[in-house]
Amino acid sequence: MKITKILWAAAGFVLTGIGAVGAVVPMLPCVVFLLGAAFCFARSSQKLNDWFIGTNLYKKNLESYVKGRGMTRKTKIVIMISVTLTMSIGFVMMHQVPVGRIILAIVWAFHILYFSFRVKTIKE
C-alpha cells in the first residue's frame, strides 16, 4: 500500500514538472499534465494534494476548470493547438497504418468538439 502511494506521488511530481515547463513553452500543453498531477496527488496523500491545490500553477491553470466554471479562451486555444500539433505528428508517422490514422482522426475530432462545446469559456 505504501509503495503505491509513493509511486502516485512520484508520478504527480513528474507531471507537475512537465506541466510547469508547459506553462512556459508554447508548444507543450500544461493543463493536461497538471490534471494528471492532480489525479496522482489525490491518490498519494492528502498533504500532497493540499500542497498541489495551493500552488500558483494549479490556481492559474486548473482551478476554474475543476470548480466547473470553465477555461479561458486562451487556455482552450493553447490546448487545442498543442494537441493538434502533437496528433498530427502521429498522423504523419502512421502513413502505412490507415486504421491508426482513422482512430487518431476520430480522437482528434472528439477532442476539438469537447473543448469547443462542452468546456465553458470564461473571461480572463
C-alpha positions as CSV (number, residue, x, y, z in Angstrom):
1,M,0.0,0.0,0.0
2,K,2.8,2.4,0.9
3,I,4.7,1.7,-2.3
4,T,1.6,2.5,-4.3
5,K,1.3,5.9,-2.6
6,I,5.0,6.6,-3.3
7,L,4.5,5.8,-7.0
8,W,1.4,8.0,-7.2
9,A,3.4,10.9,-5.6
10,A,6.4,10.3,-7.9
11,A,4.1,10.4,-10.9
12,G,2.5,13.6,-9.6
13,F,5.8,15.3,-9.2
14,V,6.9,14.3,-12.8
15,L,3.6,15.5,-14.2
16,T,3.9,18.7,-12.3
17,G,7.4,19.3,-13.6
18,I,6.2,18.7,-17.2
19,G,3.2,20.9,-16.6
20,A,5.4,23.7,-15.3
21,V,7.5,23.6,-18.4
22,G,4.3,23.5,-20.5
23,A,3.2,26.7,-18.8
24,V,6.2,28.5,-20.2
25,V,6.8,26.6,-23.5
26,P,4.0,27.4,-26.0
27,M,4.1,24.1,-27.8
28,L,3.7,21.9,-24.7
29,P,0.3,21.7,-23.1
30,C,0.3,22.3,-19.4
31,V,-3.3,21.7,-18.4
32,V,-3.3,18.0,-19.4
33,F,-0.2,17.3,-17.3
34,L,-1.5,19.3,-14.4
35,L,-4.8,17.4,-14.4
36,G,-2.8,14.2,-14.3
37,A,-0.7,15.6,-11.4
38,A,-3.9,16.5,-9.5
39,F,-5.2,13.0,-10.0
40,C,-1.9,11.4,-8.9
41,F,-1.6,13.7,-5.8
42,A,-5.2,12.9,-4.8
43,R,-4.3,9.2,-4.8
44,S,-1.0,9.7,-3.0
45,S,-1.8,11.7,0.2
46,Q,-4.0,14.4,1.5
47,K,-0.9,16.5,2.4
48,L,0.5,16.4,-1.2
49,N,-3.0,17.1,-2.6
50,D,-3.4,20.1,-0.4
51,W,0.0,21.4,-1.3
52,F,-0.7,21.0,-5.1
53,I,-4.0,22.7,-4.8
54,G,-2.3,25.6,-3.1
55,T,0.3,26.2,-5.8
56,N,0.0,29.2,-8.2
57,L,0.4,26.8,-11.1
58,Y,-2.8,25.0,-10.1
59,K,-4.7,28.2,-9.3
60,K,-3.8,29.8,-12.6
61,N,-4.4,26.9,-14.9
62,L,-6.8,24.5,-13.4
63,E,-8.8,25.9,-10.5
64,S,-11.6,27.4,-12.6
65,Y,-11.9,24.2,-14.7
66,V,-12.0,21.9,-11.7
67,K,-14.7,24.1,-10.0
68,G,-16.8,23.8,-13.1
69,R,-16.6,27.4,-14.2
70,G,-14.7,26.6,-17.4
71,M,-11.5,27.8,-19.1
72,T,-10.3,31.0,-20.6
73,R,-10.4,31.2,-24.4
74,K,-6.6,31.5,-24.5
75,T,-6.2,28.2,-22.4
76,K,-8.6,26.4,-24.7
77,I,-6.9,27.5,-27.8
78,V,-3.4,26.6,-26.5
79,I,-4.7,23.1,-25.6
80,M,-6.4,22.6,-28.9
81,I,-3.3,23.8,-30.9
82,S,-0.8,21.8,-28.9
83,V,-2.9,18.6,-29.1
84,T,-3.5,19.1,-32.8
85,L,0.2,19.5,-33.5
86,T,1.1,16.5,-31.4
87,M,-1.5,14.3,-33.0
88,S,-0.5,15.5,-36.5
89,I,3.0,14.1,-35.9
90,G,1.5,10.7,-35.1
91,F,-0.8,11.0,-38.1
92,V,2.1,11.7,-40.4
93,M,4.1,8.8,-38.9
94,M,1.3,6.4,-39.4
95,H,1.2,6.7,-43.2
96,Q,1.2,2.9,-43.6
97,V,-1.4,2.3,-40.8
98,P,-4.7,3.5,-42.1
99,V,-6.7,2.2,-39.2
100,G,-4.4,4.1,-36.8
101,R,-4.9,7.3,-38.8
102,I,-8.7,6.8,-38.7
103,I,-8.6,6.3,-34.9
104,L,-6.3,9.3,-34.4
105,A,-8.6,11.5,-36.5
106,I,-11.7,10.4,-34.5
107,V,-9.9,11.1,-31.2
108,W,-8.8,14.5,-32.5
109,A,-12.3,15.4,-33.7
110,F,-13.8,14.5,-30.4
111,H,-11.1,16.5,-28.6
112,I,-11.9,19.6,-30.6
113,L,-15.6,19.2,-30.2
114,Y,-15.3,18.6,-26.4
115,F,-13.2,21.8,-25.8
116,S,-15.4,23.8,-28.3
117,F,-18.8,22.9,-27.0
118,R,-18.6,21.2,-23.6
119,V,-16.0,23.3,-21.7
120,K,-17.4,26.7,-20.8
121,T,-15.4,29.7,-21.9
122,I,-14.8,32.3,-19.1
123,K,-13.3,35.8,-19.3
124,E,-9.8,36.2,-18.0
